[in-house]
Amino acid sequence: MKFLTLFLLPTIFAAFISYIVTHLVIKTAKRLKIIDDPKKNKHPKVIHQKPTPRGGGIPIFVSLLITALIFLPLDKHTISILAGALVIAVMGFLDDRYNLNPYLRLAIGFFSASIPIFSGIGISFITNPFGGIIDLSNPIIADIFAMIWIVFMMNMINMGAKGIDGQLSGVVIISAITISALSFYYSADITQWPVIILTGITAGAFAGFLPWHVFPQKIMPGYGGATLAGYLLAIASILSTTKVGTLIVVLGVPLIDVGYSMIRRILSGKSPVWGDRGHLHHKLLDSGLSKKQVSQVYWSMTAILGILALNLNSTYKLYTIIGVGFIVGGLILWLTWRSK
């Protein structure tokens, strides 16, 4: 019964709203001026070959808003989460239309993350992988750590998990289900029930978006859709007994990929936040895989890491991340060498 009321119903409702609103956004994209034309947008990371609507943040936010107002208690935490999400959705729409400067987007991202933090959502401790816990109970330290964590996830998912048709949606659905499963483990504690509902809404919103996003995509998630994903997953990981390590493991492949990309850009004398065509998904495409296959690779790896994350202690999660780092790094180097 808990599964039905806490997860399944919000997920199905959110998916329905997201599916309908995504269709409406696609139909009105030209009037909203959020069509991305690859002939005009010559950025090297652009891989779509025909004009495609952006604007994925709009249906994701609308689905989140409506479903949360129905299924979540309207307390200060819910209101603050929705307020922060609204800031991200508006920023995403403006970026879809005007291509905002990355540093301006980063500043607005910090502002959006500060809203739920000021409502009391913070990280008071993290588990030490070598034993015990790391105490962050000082309010200032807890808030700073939480803000960095939320903004980090927003930008890492945007940079590393949305380059291919369907890639982001599948990765987010699997990640949200993983956090929900973790919260179900603690479901005897009623404080975990809102977390289960929130992750159900997140999974549902992206499940409704997925049919329009899979290859050949009819709409792209854009900056708004990707950063909303990171924002919601980061907050859910904080609320689910502060399982930051679990989310890092689940999203290990895109996170490690972004880390390598930023180091590569810095060593090349470039800005770490300006996109390029050097991500793992680009390398997989260049190796001969189709867009559909690349997305399926990401979904499969995320699912495997999600299962591992639910069954590993903190020490083995650390070892897993190190292992993923070596595997992803080696794969990128091999694909780069192979393409020369």
Sequence and secondary structure as in RCSB ss.txt:
>XXXX:A:sequence
MKFLTLFLLPTIFAAFISYIVTHLVIKTAKRLKIIDDPKKNKHPKVIHQKPTPRGGGIPIFVSLLITALIFLPLD
KHTISILAGALVIAVMGFLDDRYNLNPYLRLAIGFFSASIPIFSGIGISFITNPFGGIIDLSNPIIADIFAMIWI
VFMMNMINMGAKGIDGQLSGVVIISAITISALSFYYSADITQWPVIILTGITAGAFAGFLPWHVFPQKIMPGYGG
ATLAGYLLAIASILSTTKVGTLIVVLGVPLIDVGYSMIRRILSGKSPVWGDRGHLHHKLLDSGLSKKQVSQVYWS
MTAILGILALNLNSTYKLYTIIGVGFIVGGLILWLTWRSK
>XXXX:A:secstr
 HIIIIIIHHHHHHHHHHHHHHHHHHHHHHHHT EE TTT   TT    S EE  THHHHHHHHHHHHHHHS  S
HHHHHHHHHHHHHHHHHHHHHHH   HHHHHHHHHHHHHHHHHTT    EEE TTSSEEE  SHHHHHHHHHHHH
HHHHHHHHHHS SSTTHHHHHHHHHHHHHHHHHHHTTTSGGGHHHHHHHHHHHHHHHHHHHHHSSS SS  HHHH
HHHHHHHHHHHHHHTTS HHHHHHHTHHHHHHHHHHHHHHHHTTS TTS  S SHHHHHHHTT  HHHHHHHHHH
HHHHHHHHHTT  HHHHHHHHHHHHHHHHHHHHHHHHHH 
